[in-house]
Amino acid sequence: MSDRRQRLGRRGEEAAAAYLQANGYTILARNLRCGRGEIDLLATRDGLLIFVEVRTRRSGAFAHPEETVTPRKQAHLLAAAEQYLQEHPESPENWQFDLIAIEGDPDQNPVITHFENVLA
């Protein structure tokens, strides 16, 4: 991945974390490496553990951010979550996956769409 895309992704993750915090979520961790996958944000709200995937695109001209989560990426996310839960048995029993899609410049009023409970 190019350095430019990595910077955009990091800025998107920062915007997503700020959005979640403003909406009552507590951020527990960022960029967790678990097995073959990575969890962008780990959050809690109302006793629920939430694995958050963040997708950032400057525009939706070719595809919206949420359309870029492939079945392969979904499998990696599930594997990473399972690994995390095995390593942290103290975690809440109830958990879910959310997706934060960010379109536009993350530093200048991007459009943020929050999809809750996207993977089963």
Secondary structure, DSSP 8 states (H G I E B T S, - for coil): --HHHHHHHHHHHHHHHHHHHHTT-EEEEEEEEETTEEEEEEEEETTEEEEEEEEEES-SSS--GGGG--HHHHHHHHHHHHHHHHH-TTS-S-EEEEEEEEES-TTS--EEEEE-S---
